[in-house]
Amino acid sequence: MRRRNLLKGLSVLPVAGAALGRVFAAETVVSPPKRDLFKELGLRTFINAAGNYTTMTASLMPQEVLDAINSGAGEYVMLDEVQDKVGEKIAAICHSEAAIVTAGCWSALVLGMAGVLTGLDNKRVAQLPFLEGTGMKSEVIVQKAHANGYHLALKNAGVSIVVVETREEVEKAINEKTALLWFLNREAPEGKIQHQEWLDIAKKHKLPTMIDIAADVPPVENLWKYNDMGFDLVCISGGKAMRGPQSAGILMGKKDLIAAARLSAPPRSGIGRGQKVNKEEILGMYVALEKYVQQDHAKEWKIWEQKIALIDNAVKNFDGVKTEMVLPPIANHTPSLRISWDEKKVRLTGETLGDKLRKGSPSIEIIGWEAKNNIRLTVFMLKPGQEKIVAQRIKEELSQASV
Ligand SMILES: *Cc1c(COP(=O)(O)O)cnc(C)c1O
């Protein structure tokens, strides 16, 4: 059959067209029927009133990001050139000298660490993560309060972590093997040394610094704040509040260090080769960042507060129930609602309420594991209107469990 006839046939035979439509996708107007893969695979989808959790697939990408991914999929380009061009744009937005899109914030930590160790020496790149006898430095200094799990990313490059608490301990720990002073923004209030002092110590000893700000927008200013402060490397997640691809993140900072980090990343074969970001994700990350920066943040904040108020109003009048607006100071810094109750008046635990909401229809995820007699929920990942469903479902459950 000639193509012309085939296409003609497709227009009257939509079922056959579904299979063939993909083959001639660029030429035909036959659009394949929408597949509901969640239904087909029996996957539970849910209303996300919990927040940006990796286990819950983080955030939903806006249409502009999906468009960037889709349009990016239609052509070949050189992977390095996409990173170059997008990196320049990201660097300009975030006030850094250079930037690359990484496979999440974790990968930014790994690649940044690799760059610090190897510099532009390809022999060293091939030696990672085995540092002994190579002449490379091998220790990273981290405050005790900051050593909460994410610092382990750095160990992928072969370094060991030296934990300190006071300035005196940092000064004592610094030696010829010290490669980096690492900072976890989220835990800053828990640590004894704050940003500027950390930078001052590093400067005094001519050591590079890296900061993890993975979940720390909003506020949007954090995208450039730490570059402006003088951190040599800044690492952030792309798929949290910025709503880029979940698999993307950004490593930004000093030009020489970003160039060095890239030696360990695809398309080259270093320790980061398995942390590939494809061109679609790189483009999607760029558009997500751009959109996030341009957004009306004050307006968005108001909408969040209105959603919180709506849920609050629906549940606060139950006997024994108390509500409270909770604003995490850093990391996922968006208004959340804590609903707590007197266990003698409401026969529920946070976990059982979480379970009932999860098993209900539609399924809802909240933070139900923090304490026995309360739950917490966020609204920044809700789709428009879902706050009403969340309010209604919690009201129903509280009503049923009220004594
Ligand atoms: C989420 C998170 C990471 C990991 O980020 P990914 O983008 O999931 O790789 C690292 N550090 C902190 C503090 C985080 O919250």
Ligand as a Chemical Component Dictionary entry (heavy atoms), coordinates in Angstrom:
data_LIG
# 
_chem_comp.id                   LIG 
_chem_comp.type                 NON-POLYMER 
_chem_comp.pdbx_formal_charge   0 
_chem_comp.three_letter_code    LIG 
# 
loop_
_chem_comp_atom.comp_id 
_chem_comp_atom.atom_id 
_chem_comp_atom.alt_atom_id 
_chem_comp_atom.type_symbol 
_chem_comp_atom.charge 
_chem_comp_atom.model_Cartn_x 
_chem_comp_atom.model_Cartn_y 
_chem_comp_atom.model_Cartn_z 
_chem_comp_atom.pdbx_ordinal 
LIG C1 C1 C 0 15.743 16.684 48.090 1  
LIG C2 C2 C 0 17.093 16.973 48.651 2  
LIG C3 C3 C 0 18.270 16.513 48.030 3  
LIG C4 C4 C 0 18.234 15.588 46.843 4  
LIG O1 O1 O 0 17.740 16.238 45.750 5  
LIG P1 P1 P 0 17.268 15.456 44.427 6  
LIG O2 O2 O 0 16.888 16.579 43.520 7  
LIG O3 O3 O 0 16.137 14.586 44.817 8  
LIG O4 O4 O 0 18.437 14.694 43.953 9  
LIG C5 C5 C 0 19.480 16.906 48.538 10 
LIG N1 N1 N 0 19.554 17.692 49.629 11 
LIG C6 C6 C 0 18.456 18.133 50.289 12 
LIG C7 C7 C 0 18.594 18.988 51.502 13 
LIG C8 C8 C 0 17.183 17.783 49.820 14 
LIG O5 O5 O 0 16.083 18.224 50.447 15 
# 
loop_
_chem_comp_bond.comp_id 
_chem_comp_bond.atom_id_1 
_chem_comp_bond.atom_id_2 
_chem_comp_bond.value_order 
_chem_comp_bond.pdbx_ordinal 
LIG C1 C2 SING 1  
LIG C2 C3 SING 2  
LIG C2 C8 DOUB 3  
LIG C3 C4 SING 4  
LIG C3 C5 DOUB 5  
LIG C4 O1 SING 6  
LIG O1 P1 SING 7  
LIG P1 O2 DOUB 8  
LIG P1 O3 SING 9  
LIG P1 O4 SING 10 
LIG C5 N1 SING 11 
LIG N1 C6 DOUB 12 
LIG C6 C7 SING 13 
LIG C6 C8 SING 14 
LIG C8 O5 SING 15 
# 
